[in-house]
Amino acid sequence: MASMADRIRDFLRSPRGQRLVQQGRTQLNKPENQRRLQQLANKLRSRGR
């Protein structure tokens, strides 16, 4: 039985996985999404204090 990491790696190498990765990269290039991601990271960091 393939481990979870193997299954994820296989998916990411598949055409469908490659499309998903490309869509994610496209979304991350948008300034508004970068801002939202930064806000989320800051929120998560401040929780640990």
PyMOL commands that set and color helices and strands:
alter all, ss='L'
color gray80, all
select helices_A, chain A and resi 4-13+15-28+31-47
alter helices_A, ss='H'
color red, helices_A
deselect
rebuild
show_as cartoon
